[in-house]
Amino acid sequence: MIVVLAISFVIVKLNIFRNEDITRLTNDFDKKNLVTFDSWLAGQDVQSAIERKNDEENAEATIFVVGDIMLSREVDRQMKAVNDYDYPFLKMKDLIAGADLAFGNLESPIVAGSAVKKNSNVFRADPEVAKSLSWAGFDVLNLANNHLFDQGEKGVLKTMDYLKQESIGYVGVGVNPVELENQLIVRDKNDIKIGFLGFSAGLNSFPLGTDKVGEAILLRDYLERSILQAKGKVDILLVYMHFGDEYSRTISRGQKEFAHLAIDAGADIVVGSHPHVVQEVEKYNNKYIFYSLGNFVFDQVRSDAREGLAIQLTVGKKEVKNIDYYPIVIENYSQPRLATEEEKERIIKNLKLEIRK
């Protein structure tokens, strides 16, 4: 009996001590260190938001951009001579495919047909070149140019079909007004939404009709409207323009007006081709305009038309962060390669911009 009472007393004392101790410790903790579950969650949300913001600010993607790609005429003969449709891209594939995205101007419809004569300016490329463009690493191509309709409406539709089969996006063309009003192509890379638009000055081309294929013609209202609509859907917007005077190093008044309008409307960078030679680059409103990158794959005899410029853009969520320049020289009237130091210096001078090496 005495033992039972003693044990009961100890248990009661322990319970009294535990309750008092817990009450005291809890009161002290409440006063000094208490973090409620709600406040803990709030802190986690703040930390997550900071981490997300840092990730967004540090996110980057690269875009390799080139000028005119013409896979017809002598280029076609060279590909067949070596029995390799990849031949034009062999020396540049690593750079093209090494970027997150690659973009250029396709200046020859892709459709089966007879060989194009040496002096003909009506182009046609074999269907096999679509696979080669994909193999080389091209993701998006501008089709709005003065050779889009060289093989008629059928040629345009076939070109679109062959590119679709290779998962290559295209801009600057539509099969109806609604599609052309929504020509924007968006590619998501490293959580950055990158948009592409393409336009042509309308040389030797046919504007959009209600019952046939049409291309994106450089008209002020249409250009501005397209860019304004696109900007709400992307982080970075690249606009390709096929314009300017052939073989002229001097930009035209129209080139400057349309390029400035595009930047004012919200384009992050404007890139051009058609002159077949490299023209100057301009920094306008803190954004860059490359008026002409010249040729990338072409068979022209002129020495200045066998030089071109490729650029690689490093973009973030809000801006173009960096631009790398890759002057190129076309060999064998069909195959671009990186320029030598001497050639590079000559080509870069045409940009009329001081380049940091």
C-alpha positions as YAML, in Angstrom:
chain: A
units: angstrom
residues:
- id: 1
  name: MET
  ca: [0.00, 0.00, 0.00]
- id: 2
  name: ILE
  ca: [2.80, 2.38, 0.88]
- id: 3
  name: VAL
  ca: [4.58, 1.48, -2.38]
- id: 4
  name: VAL
  ca: [1.46, 2.18, -4.43]
- id: 5
  name: LEU
  ca: [0.96, 5.57, -2.79]
- id: 6
  name: ALA
  ca: [4.61, 6.46, -3.36]
- id: 7
  name: ILE
  ca: [4.40, 5.61, -7.07]
- id: 8
  name: SER
  ca: [1.18, 7.57, -7.46]
- id: 9
  name: PHE
  ca: [2.77, 10.58, -5.80]
- id: 10
  name: VAL
  ca: [5.76, 10.46, -8.16]
- id: 11
  name: ILE
  ca: [3.50, 10.22, -11.25]
- id: 12
  name: VAL
  ca: [1.41, 13.15, -10.07]
- id: 13
  name: LYS
  ca: [4.52, 15.23, -9.39]
- id: 14
  name: LEU
  ca: [5.97, 14.37, -12.79]
- id: 15
  name: ASN
  ca: [2.74, 15.29, -14.52]
- id: 16
  name: ILE
  ca: [2.56, 18.57, -12.61]
- id: 17
  name: PHE
  ca: [6.18, 19.33, -13.55]
- id: 18
  name: ARG
  ca: [5.64, 18.44, -17.20]
- id: 19
  name: ASN
  ca: [2.54, 20.57, -17.57]
- id: 20
  name: GLU
  ca: [4.08, 23.56, -15.82]
- id: 21
  name: ASP
  ca: [7.33, 23.17, -17.75]
- id: 22
  name: ILE
  ca: [5.58, 22.87, -21.07]
- id: 23
  name: THR
  ca: [3.43, 25.91, -20.29]
- id: 24
  name: ARG
  ca: [6.48, 27.96, -19.38]
- id: 25
  name: LEU
  ca: [8.49, 26.86, -22.42]
- id: 26
  name: THR
  ca: [5.58, 27.45, -24.77]
- id: 27
  name: ASN
  ca: [5.02, 30.94, -23.37]
- id: 28
  name: ASP
  ca: [8.71, 31.75, -23.83]
- id: 29
  name: PHE
  ca: [8.69, 30.32, -27.36]
- id: 30
  name: ASP
  ca: [5.56, 32.29, -28.26]
- id: 31
  name: LYS
  ca: [7.19, 35.47, -27.18]
- id: 32
  name: LYS
  ca: [10.50, 34.93, -28.94]
- id: 33
  name: ASN
  ca: [10.48, 32.35, -31.71]
- id: 34
  name: LEU
  ca: [6.98, 31.29, -32.68]
- id: 35
  name: VAL
  ca: [6.48, 30.92, -36.47]
- id: 36
  name: THR
  ca: [2.93, 30.11, -37.47]
- id: 37
  name: PHE
  ca: [2.21, 27.67, -40.27]
- id: 38
  name: ASP
  ca: [0.70, 30.48, -42.37]
- id: 39
  name: SER
  ca: [3.76, 32.70, -41.94]
- id: 40
  name: TRP
  ca: [6.04, 29.78, -42.77]
- id: 41
  name: LEU
  ca: [4.13, 29.16, -45.98]
- id: 42
  name: ALA
  ca: [4.31, 32.86, -46.81]
- id: 43
  name: GLY
  ca: [8.06, 32.78, -46.33]
- id: 44
  name: GLN
  ca: [8.30, 29.78, -48.62]
- id: 45
  name: ASP
  ca: [6.24, 31.61, -51.27]
- id: 46
  name: VAL
  ca: [8.54, 34.64, -51.07]
- id: 47
  name: GLN
  ca: [11.63, 32.47, -51.41]
- id: 48
  name: SER
  ca: [10.11, 30.59, -54.35]
- id: 49
  name: ALA
  ca: [9.21, 33.87, -56.03]
- id: 50
  name: ILE
  ca: [12.78, 35.12, -55.60]
- id: 51
  name: GLU
  ca: [14.15, 31.89, -57.04]
- id: 52
  name: ARG
  ca: [11.74, 32.03, -59.99]
- id: 53
  name: LYS
  ca: [12.68, 35.64, -60.68]
- id: 54
  name: ASN
  ca: [16.38, 34.79, -60.61]
- id: 55
  name: ASP
  ca: [15.79, 31.86, -62.94]
- id: 56
  name: GLU
  ca: [13.89, 34.08, -65.37]
- id: 57
  name: GLU
  ca: [16.56, 36.78, -65.33]
- id: 58
  name: ASN
  ca: [19.31, 34.21, -65.91]
- id: 59
  name: ALA
  ca: [17.46, 32.20, -68.56]
- id: 60
  name: GLU
  ca: [19.08, 32.37, -71.99]
- id: 61
  name: ALA
  ca: [18.61, 30.90, -75.45]
- id: 62
  name: THR
  ca: [20.63, 31.19, -78.66]
- id: 63
  name: ILE
  ca: [19.31, 31.85, -82.17]
- id: 64
  name: PHE
  ca: [21.49, 31.38, -85.25]
- id: 65
  name: VAL
  ca: [20.30, 33.60, -88.12]
- id: 66
  name: VAL
  ca: [21.42, 33.54, -91.76]
- id: 67
  name: GLY
  ca: [20.59, 35.29, -95.03]
- id: 68
  name: ASP
  ca: [19.35, 33.90, -98.34]
- id: 69
  name: ILE
  ca: [19.26, 30.12, -98.83]
- id: 70
  name: MET
  ca: [18.85, 29.17, -102.50]
- id: 71
  name: LEU
  ca: [18.99, 25.43, -103.26]
- id: 72
  name: SER
  ca: [18.38, 25.52, -107.00]
- id: 73
  name: ARG
  ca: [20.33, 26.05, -110.23]
- id: 74
  name: GLU
  ca: [24.12, 25.53, -109.68]
- id: 75
  name: VAL
  ca: [23.62, 24.61, -106.01]
- id: 76
  name: ASP
  ca: [21.35, 21.80, -107.17]
- id: 77
  name: ARG
  ca: [23.95, 20.60, -109.70]
- id: 78
  name: GLN
  ca: [26.68, 20.55, -107.05]
- id: 79
  name: MET
  ca: [24.52, 18.54, -104.65]
- id: 80
  name: LYS
  ca: [23.82, 15.98, -107.37]
- id: 81
  name: ALA
  ca: [27.45, 15.87, -108.49]
- id: 82
  name: VAL
  ca: [28.52, 14.70, -105.03]
- id: 83
  name: ASN
  ca: [25.29, 12.76, -104.48]
- id: 84
  name: ASP
  ca: [24.64, 14.57, -101.20]
- id: 85
  name: TYR
  ca: [21.80, 16.99, -100.53]
- id: 86
  name: ASP
  ca: [23.48, 17.90, -97.24]
- id: 87
  name: TYR
  ca: [26.49, 19.25, -99.13]
- id: 88
  name: PRO
  ca: [25.67, 23.00, -98.82]
- id: 89
  name: PHE
  ca: [25.55, 22.77, -95.01]
- id: 90
  name: LEU
  ca: [28.46, 20.46, -94.24]
- id: 91
  name: LYS
  ca: [30.86, 23.17, -93.07]
- id: 92
  name: MET
  ca: [28.27, 25.14, -91.07]
- id: 93
  name: LYS
  ca: [26.17, 22.41, -89.50]
- id: 94
  name: ASP
  ca: [27.89, 22.53, -86.12]
- id: 95
  name: LEU
  ca: [27.04, 26.22, -85.71]
- id: 96
  name: ILE
  ca: [23.52, 25.92, -87.09]
- id: 97
  name: ALA
  ca: [22.55, 22.86, -85.07]
- id: 98
  name: GLY
  ca: [24.55, 24.02, -82.05]
- id: 99
  name: ALA
  ca: [22.19, 26.93, -81.40]
- id: 100
  name: ASP
  ca: [18.89, 26.46, -79.61]
- id: 101
  name: LEU
  ca: [17.11, 27.73, -82.74]
- id: 102
  name: ALA
  ca: [18.16, 28.50, -86.33]
- id: 103
  name: PHE
  ca: [16.35, 30.85, -88.73]
- id: 104
  name: GLY
  ca: [16.92, 31.93, -92.33]
- id: 105
  name: ASN
  ca: [15.28, 32.93, -95.61]
- id: 106
  name: LEU
  ca: [14.43, 30.07, -98.00]
- id: 107
  name: GLU
  ca: [14.55, 31.48, -101.52]
- id: 108
  name: SER
  ca: [13.64, 28.46, -103.62]
- id: 109
  name: PRO
  ca: [10.31, 26.63, -103.61]
- id: 110
  name: ILE
  ca: [10.56, 22.93, -102.78]
- id: 111
  name: VAL
  ca: [8.71, 20.85, -105.36]
- id: 112
  name: ALA
  ca: [9.59, 18.04, -107.75]
- id: 113
  name: GLY
  ca: [10.35, 19.06, -111.33]
- id: 114
  name: SER
  ca: [12.93, 19.39, -114.07]
- id: 115
  name: ALA
  ca: [16.39, 20.89, -113.62]
- id: 116
  name: VAL
  ca: [16.60, 24.68, -113.59]
- id: 117
  name: LYS
  ca: [18.67, 26.15, -116.41]
- id: 118
  name: LYS
  ca: [21.95, 27.91, -115.64]
- id: 119
  name: ASN
  ca: [20.76, 31.44, -116.35]
- id: 120
  name: SER
  ca: [17.18, 31.04, -115.17]
- id: 121
  name: ASN
  ca: [15.87, 33.16, -112.30]
- id: 122
  name: VAL
  ca: [12.89, 30.88, -111.75]
- id: 123
  name: PHE
  ca: [14.02, 28.62, -108.92]
- id: 124
  name: ARG
  ca: [12.98, 25.14, -107.80]
- id: 125
  name: ALA
  ca: [14.59, 22.81, -105.26]
- id: 126
  name: ASP
  ca: [14.16, 19.04, -105.00]
- id: 127
  name: PRO
  ca: [12.01, 17.65, -102.17]
- id: 128
  name: GLU
  ca: [15.12, 16.03, -100.63]
- id: 129
  name: VAL
  ca: [16.42, 19.43, -99.52]
- id: 130
  name: ALA
  ca: [13.73, 19.63, -96.81]
- id: 131
  name: LYS
  ca: [15.44, 16.77, -94.99]
- id: 132
  name: SER
  ca: [18.81, 18.49, -95.44]
- id: 133
  name: LEU
  ca: [17.50, 21.73, -93.96]
- id: 134
  name: SER
  ca: [16.26, 19.77, -90.97]
- id: 135
  name: TRP
  ca: [19.52, 17.80, -90.71]
- id: 136
  name: ALA
  ca: [21.48, 21.05, -90.76]
- id: 137
  name: GLY
  ca: [19.46, 22.30, -87.81]
- id: 138
  name: PHE
  ca: [17.03, 24.89, -89.18]
- id: 139
  name: ASP
  ca: [13.91, 25.32, -87.04]
- id: 140
  name: VAL
  ca: [12.09, 28.22, -88.75]
- id: 141
  name: LEU
  ca: [12.33, 29.66, -92.27]
- id: 142
  name: ASN
  ca: [10.99, 32.84, -93.81]
- id: 143
  name: LEU
  ca: [9.18, 32.20, -97.10]
- id: 144
  name: ALA
  ca: [8.13, 35.78, -97.87]
- id: 145
  name: ASN
  ca: [10.42, 36.74, -100.74]
- id: 146
  name: ASN
  ca: [10.43, 37.45, -104.47]
- id: 147
  name: HIS
  ca: [10.92, 33.79, -105.41]
- id: 148
  name: LEU
  ca: [8.09, 32.34, -103.33]
- id: 149
  name: PHE
  ca: [5.80, 31.96, -106.36]
- id: 150
  name: ASP
  ca: [8.44, 30.81, -108.88]
- id: 151
  name: GLN
  ca: [6.58, 27.48, -109.17]
- id: 152
  name: GLY
  ca: [3.12, 28.95, -108.75]
- id: 153
  name: GLU
  ca: [0.65, 28.30, -105.98]
- id: 154
  name: LYS
  ca: [1.33, 24.56, -106.19]
- id: 155
  name: GLY
  ca: [4.99, 25.20, -105.46]
- id: 156
  name: VAL
  ca: [4.14, 27.22, -102.37]
- id: 157
  name: LEU
  ca: [1.79, 24.57, -101.00]
- id: 158
  name: LYS
  ca: [4.32, 21.79, -101.67]
- id: 159
  name: THR
  ca: [7.03, 23.80, -99.93]
- id: 160
  name: MET
  ca: [4.84, 24.20, -96.88]
- id: 161
  name: ASP
  ca: [4.02, 20.48, -96.87]
- id: 162
  name: TYR
  ca: [7.64, 19.36, -97.13]
- id: 163
  name: LEU
  ca: [8.71, 21.70, -94.33]
- id: 164
  name: LYS
  ca: [5.85, 20.48, -92.14]
- id: 165
  name: GLN
  ca: [6.99, 16.89, -92.66]
- id: 166
  name: GLU
  ca: [10.37, 17.86, -91.24]
- id: 167
  name: SER
  ca: [8.86, 19.88, -88.36]
- id: 168
  name: ILE
  ca: [10.34, 23.10, -89.73]
- id: 169
  name: GLY
  ca: [8.20, 26.14, -89.03]
- id: 170
  name: TYR
  ca: [7.69, 28.83, -91.65]
- id: 171
  name: VAL
  ca: [6.55, 32.44, -91.64]
- id: 172
  name: GLY
  ca: [5.58, 35.02, -94.23]
- id: 173
  name: VAL
  ca: [2.93, 32.98, -96.03]
- id: 174
  name: GLY
  ca: [-0.67, 31.87, -95.51]
- id: 175
  name: VAL
  ca: [-3.27, 29.85, -97.39]
- id: 176
  name: ASN
  ca: [-6.01, 32.30, -96.46]
- id: 177
  name: PRO
  ca: [-6.38, 35.74, -94.85]
- id: 178
  name: VAL
  ca: [-6.92, 34.33, -91.35]
- id: 179
  name: GLU
  ca: [-3.75, 32.24, -91.48]
- id: 180
  name: LEU
  ca: [-1.70, 35.13, -92.78]
- id: 181
  name: GLU
  ca: [-3.03, 37.40, -90.05]
- id: 182
  name: ASN
  ca: [-1.74, 34.79, -87.61]
- id: 183
  name: GLN
  ca: [1.56, 33.87, -89.26]
- id: 184
  name: LEU
  ca: [3.48, 34.12, -85.98]
- id: 185
  name: ILE
  ca: [5.56, 31.07, -85.11]
- id: 186
  name: VAL
  ca: [6.53, 30.64, -81.45]
- id: 187
  name: ARG
  ca: [9.26, 28.39, -80.15]
- id: 188
  name: ASP
  ca: [9.77, 27.89, -76.41]
- id: 189
  name: LYS
  ca: [13.40, 27.42, -75.44]
- id: 190
  name: ASN
  ca: [14.67, 27.39, -71.86]
- id: 191
  name: ASP
  ca: [11.35, 28.86, -70.74]
- id: 192
  name: ILE
  ca: [11.75, 31.80, -73.16]
- id: 193
  name: LYS
  ca: [9.00, 32.27, -75.74]
- id: 194
  name: ILE
  ca: [10.64, 33.35, -78.99]
- id: 195
  name: GLY
  ca: [8.46, 34.60, -81.84]
- id: 196
  name: PHE
  ca: [9.19, 34.86, -85.58]
- id: 197
  name: LEU
  ca: [7.52, 36.94, -88.30]
- id: 198
  name: GLY
  ca: [8.45, 37.35, -91.97]
- id: 199
  name: PHE
  ca: [7.64, 40.00, -94.59]
- id: 200
  name: SER
  ca: [8.56, 40.79, -98.19]
- id: 201
  name: ALA
  ca: [8.71, 44.04, -100.11]
- id: 202
  name: GLY
  ca: [6.53, 42.30, -102.71]
- id: 203
  name: LEU
  ca: [9.02, 42.17, -105.57]
- id: 204
  name: ASN
  ca: [7.72, 39.76, -108.25]
- id: 205
  name: SER
  ca: [5.24, 38.34, -105.77]
- id: 206
  name: PHE
  ca: [1.52, 38.12, -105.31]
- id: 207
  name: PRO
  ca: [-0.26, 39.54, -102.28]
- id: 208
  name: LEU
  ca: [-2.84, 37.62, -100.35]
- id: 209
  name: GLY
  ca: [-6.15, 37.04, -102.11]
- id: 210
  name: THR
  ca: [-9.36, 35.63, -100.72]
- id: 211
  name: ASP
  ca: [-9.12, 32.39, -102.68]
- id: 212
  name: LYS
  ca: [-5.40, 31.64, -103.04]
- id: 213
  name: VAL
  ca: [-2.13, 31.46, -101.18]
- id: 214
  name: GLY
  ca: [-0.53, 34.79, -100.37]
- id: 215
  name: GLU
  ca: [2.53, 36.19, -98.70]
- id: 216
  name: ALA
  ca: [3.11, 38.78, -96.01]
- id: 217
  name: ILE
  ca: [3.73, 42.00, -97.90]
- id: 218
  name: LEU
  ca: [5.43, 44.95, -96.24]
- id: 219
  name: LEU
  ca: [2.49, 47.29, -95.68]
- id: 220
  name: ARG
  ca: [2.67, 49.72, -92.80]
- id: 221
  name: ASP
  ca: [-0.66, 48.87, -91.14]
- id: 222
  name: TYR
  ca: [-0.24, 45.14, -91.60]
- id: 223
  name: LEU
  ca: [3.34, 45.16, -90.29]
- id: 224
  name: GLU
  ca: [2.47, 47.21, -87.23]
- id: 225
  name: ARG
  ca: [-0.66, 45.18, -86.49]
- id: 226
  name: SER
  ca: [1.17, 41.86, -86.79]
- id: 227
  name: ILE
  ca: [3.92, 42.94, -84.42]
- id: 228
  name: LEU
  ca: [1.55, 44.40, -81.84]
- id: 229
  name: GLN
  ca: [-0.48, 41.18, -81.83]
- id: 230
  name: ALA
  ca: [2.64, 39.04, -81.57]
- id: 231
  name: LYS
  ca: [4.25, 40.93, -78.68]
- id: 232
  name: GLY
  ca: [1.52, 39.88, -76.28]
- id: 233
  name: LYS
  ca: [2.36, 36.22, -76.94]
- id: 234
  name: VAL
  ca: [6.15, 36.14, -76.76]
- id: 235
  name: ASP
  ca: [9.12, 37.31, -74.72]
- id: 236
  name: ILE
  ca: [11.39, 38.00, -77.72]
- id: 237
  name: LEU
  ca: [10.23, 38.86, -81.24]
- id: 238
  name: LEU
  ca: [12.47, 38.49, -84.32]
- id: 239
  name: VAL
  ca: [11.21, 40.06, -87.56]
- id: 240
  name: TYR
  ca: [12.66, 39.05, -90.93]
- id: 241
  name: MET
  ca: [12.32, 41.43, -93.88]
- id: 242
  name: HIS
  ca: [13.13, 40.64, -97.50]
- id: 243
  name: PHE
  ca: [13.75, 44.10, -98.90]
- id: 244
  name: GLY
  ca: [16.27, 46.57, -100.32]
- id: 245
  name: ASP
  ca: [18.10, 47.06, -103.61]
- id: 246
  name: GLU
  ca: [20.09, 44.19, -105.06]
- id: 247
  name: TYR
  ca: [23.90, 44.50, -104.78]
- id: 248
  name: SER
  ca: [23.65, 47.87, -103.04]
- id: 249
  name: ARG
  ca: [25.68, 48.42, -99.87]
- id: 250
  name: THR
  ca: [23.55, 51.48, -99.15]
- id: 251
  name: ILE
  ca: [20.23, 50.97, -97.43]
- id: 252
  name: SER
  ca: [17.16, 52.53, -99.00]
- id: 253
  name: ARG
  ca: [14.76, 54.96, -97.40]
- id: 254
  name: GLY
  ca: [12.04, 52.32, -97.47]
- id: 255
  name: GLN
  ca: [14.24, 49.81, -95.64]
- id: 256
  name: LYS
  ca: [14.89, 52.27, -92.85]
- id: 257
  name: GLU
  ca: [11.24, 53.30, -92.54]
- id: 258
  name: PHE
  ca: [9.93, 49.74, -92.30]
- id: 259
  name: ALA
  ca: [12.69, 48.58, -89.96]
- id: 260
  name: HIS
  ca: [12.18, 51.55, -87.64]
- id: 261
  name: LEU
  ca: [8.42, 50.98, -87.68]
- id: 262
  name: ALA
  ca: [8.97, 47.37, -86.66]
- id: 263
  name: ILE
  ca: [11.18, 48.35, -83.72]
- id: 264
  name: ASP
  ca: [8.74, 51.07, -82.65]
- id: 265
  name: ALA
  ca: [5.90, 48.52, -82.74]
- id: 266
  name: GLY
  ca: [7.77, 46.12, -80.48]
- id: 267
  name: ALA
  ca: [10.22, 43.98, -82.47]
- id: 268
  name: ASP
  ca: [13.34, 43.09, -80.49]
- id: 269
  name: ILE
  ca: [15.52, 42.70, -83.57]
- id: 270
  name: VAL
  ca: [15.05, 43.11, -87.32]
- id: 271
  name: VAL
  ca: [17.03, 41.05, -89.82]
- id: 272
  name: GLY
  ca: [16.96, 41.51, -93.59]
- id: 273
  name: SER
  ca: [18.05, 39.98, -96.87]
- id: 274
  name: HIS
  ca: [17.55, 40.34, -100.66]
- id: 275
  name: PRO
  ca: [20.40, 42.71, -101.66]
- id: 276
  name: HIS
  ca: [22.71, 39.60, -101.83]
- id: 277
  name: VAL
  ca: [25.46, 41.63, -100.17]
- id: 278
  name: VAL
  ca: [26.06, 42.53, -96.55]
- id: 279
  name: GLN
  ca: [24.66, 45.92, -95.61]
- id: 280
  name: GLU
  ca: [25.13, 48.02, -92.50]
- id: 281
  name: VAL
  ca: [23.75, 47.30, -89.07]
- id: 282
  name: GLU
  ca: [22.01, 50.04, -87.13]
- id: 283
  name: LYS
  ca: [21.31, 50.42, -83.44]
- id: 284
  name: TYR
  ca: [17.93, 52.11, -83.17]
- id: 285
  name: ASN
  ca: [16.15, 52.73, -79.86]
- id: 286
  name: ASN
  ca: [18.70, 50.39, -78.25]
- id: 287
  name: LYS
  ca: [17.76, 47.54, -80.60]
- id: 288
  name: TYR
  ca: [19.59, 46.21, -83.62]
- id: 289
  name: ILE
  ca: [18.65, 46.19, -87.31]
- id: 290
  name: PHE
  ca: [20.70, 44.05, -89.69]
- id: 291
  name: TYR
  ca: [19.54, 45.44, -93.02]
- id: 292
  name: SER
  ca: [21.02, 42.60, -95.07]
- id: 293
  name: LEU
  ca: [22.94, 39.50, -94.05]
- id: 294
  name: GLY
  ca: [23.69, 38.83, -97.71]
- id: 295
  name: ASN
  ca: [23.77, 35.29, -99.08]
- id: 296
  name: PHE
  ca: [24.20, 32.12, -97.09]
- id: 297
  name: VAL
  ca: [23.77, 29.46, -99.79]
- id: 298
  name: PHE
  ca: [23.72, 30.85, -103.33]
- id: 299
  name: ASP
  ca: [25.43, 30.38, -106.70]
- id: 300
  name: GLN
  ca: [26.03, 33.96, -107.79]
- id: 301
  name: VAL
  ca: [29.29, 34.72, -109.58]
- id: 302
  name: ARG
  ca: [29.91, 38.20, -108.16]
- id: 303
  name: SER
  ca: [32.57, 38.12, -105.49]
- id: 304
  name: ASP
  ca: [30.63, 40.37, -103.13]
- id: 305
  name: ALA
  ca: [27.62, 38.05, -103.47]
- id: 306
  name: ARG
  ca: [29.76, 35.11, -102.39]
- id: 307
  name: GLU
  ca: [30.20, 36.72, -98.98]
- id: 308
  name: GLY
  ca: [27.66, 36.88, -96.21]
- id: 309
  name: LEU
  ca: [27.11, 37.19, -92.51]
- id: 310
  name: ALA
  ca: [25.53, 34.87, -90.00]
- id: 311
  name: ILE
  ca: [24.74, 36.06, -86.49]
- id: 312
  name: GLN
  ca: [24.04, 34.28, -83.25]
- id: 313
  name: LEU
  ca: [21.74, 36.03, -80.82]
- id: 314
  name: THR
  ca: [21.81, 35.28, -77.12]
- id: 315
  name: VAL
  ca: [18.42, 36.29, -75.76]
- id: 316
  name: GLY
  ca: [16.86, 36.46, -72.34]
- id: 317
  name: LYS
  ca: [13.28, 36.96, -71.20]
- id: 318
  name: LYS
  ca: [13.34, 40.68, -71.90]
- id: 319
  name: GLU
  ca: [16.10, 41.49, -74.38]
- id: 320
  name: VAL
  ca: [18.78, 40.47, -76.81]
- id: 321
  name: LYS
  ca: [21.76, 40.12, -74.50]
- id: 322
  name: ASN
  ca: [24.56, 39.50, -76.97]
- id: 323
  name: ILE
  ca: [25.28, 39.17, -80.70]
- id: 324
  name: ASP
  ca: [28.10, 37.08, -82.14]
- id: 325
  name: TYR
  ca: [29.15, 37.67, -85.74]
- id: 326
  name: TYR
  ca: [30.12, 34.90, -88.18]
- id: 327
  name: PRO
  ca: [31.26, 36.23, -91.57]
- id: 328
  name: ILE
  ca: [31.03, 33.52, -94.22]
- id: 329
  name: VAL
  ca: [32.37, 32.90, -97.72]
- id: 330
  name: ILE
  ca: [30.58, 30.68, -100.27]
- id: 331
  name: GLU
  ca: [32.80, 28.14, -102.01]
- id: 332
  name: ASN
  ca: [32.06, 26.19, -105.18]
- id: 333
  name: TYR
  ca: [29.02, 28.45, -105.72]
- id: 334
  name: SER
  ca: [27.11, 26.38, -103.20]
- id: 335
  name: GLN
  ca: [28.81, 25.79, -99.84]
- id: 336
  name: PRO
  ca: [29.35, 28.42, -97.11]
- id: 337
  name: ARG
  ca: [32.29, 28.27, -94.73]
- id: 338
  name: LEU
  ca: [33.58, 30.54, -91.99]
- id: 339
  name: ALA
  ca: [35.69, 33.40, -93.33]
- id: 340
  name: THR
  ca: [39.42, 33.64, -92.71]
- id: 341
  name: GLU
  ca: [40.67, 36.51, -90.55]
- id: 342
  name: GLU
  ca: [41.45, 38.61, -93.62]
- id: 343
  name: GLU
  ca: [38.07, 37.88, -95.20]
- id: 344
  name: LYS
  ca: [36.32, 38.48, -91.91]
- id: 345
  name: GLU
  ca: [37.79, 41.95, -91.55]
- id: 346
  name: ARG
  ca: [36.62, 42.90, -95.04]
- id: 347
  name: ILE
  ca: [33.08, 41.64, -94.47]
- id: 348
  name: ILE
  ca: [32.72, 43.18, -91.02]
- id: 349
  name: LYS
  ca: [33.68, 46.59, -92.40]
- id: 350
  name: ASN
  ca: [30.49, 46.57, -94.45]
- id: 351
  name: LEU
  ca: [28.47, 46.69, -91.24]
- id: 352
  name: LYS
  ca: [29.83, 50.16, -90.51]
- id: 353
  name: LEU
  ca: [29.77, 49.33, -86.82]
- id: 354
  name: GLU
  ca: [32.61, 48.99, -84.39]
- id: 355
  name: ILE
  ca: [32.71, 45.35, -83.33]
- id: 356
  name: ARG
  ca: [34.40, 44.28, -80.12]
- id: 357
  name: LYS
  ca: [36.58, 41.24, -80.71]
...
